Amino acid sequence: MLFDHYPDLKKAYDFSQALSHIFENTTDKLYGLARLAKWHEKVRQCGFKAFNTVALSIQNDYETILNYFDNRSTNASAESFNAKIKAFRAQFRGVRNAEFFLYRLTQLYA
């Protein structure tokens, strides 16, 4: 019902689902490159500005993005750990003694 009233929303939803589908169902790097290129071209032709950032990221970093198809691993754990470090640092309003800060990090997260 929502898509009937807002066809652009339907298109945007379909684009996001198509991108998810590429990463969920593609196991070959070369096939992944072809599918990402087709998705990128469709997004470019459609003119949705909301997808420009994602499309540009794929265009600029496609080599590293394609590494996902080798063994389906991401850097999510590293990003999560970085977020924990930022939160820990913010909790104490910065770091005055870097050596002690690193010691505390190793005691908490090692």
HELIX and SHEET records of a PDB file:
HELIX    1   1 LEU A    2  HIS A    5  1                                   4    
HELIX    2   2 PRO A    7  ASN A   25  1                                  19    
HELIX    3   3 LYS A   29  CYS A   46  1                                  18    
HELIX    4   4 LYS A   49  PHE A   51  5                                   3    
HELIX    5   5 ASN A   52  ASN A   60  1                                   9    
HELIX    6   6 TYR A   62  LEU A   66  1                                   5    
HELIX    7   7 TYR A   68  ASN A   71  1                                   4    
HELIX    8   8 ALA A   76  GLN A   91  1                                  16    
HELIX    9   9 ALA A   98  TYR A  109  1                                  12    
END                                                                             
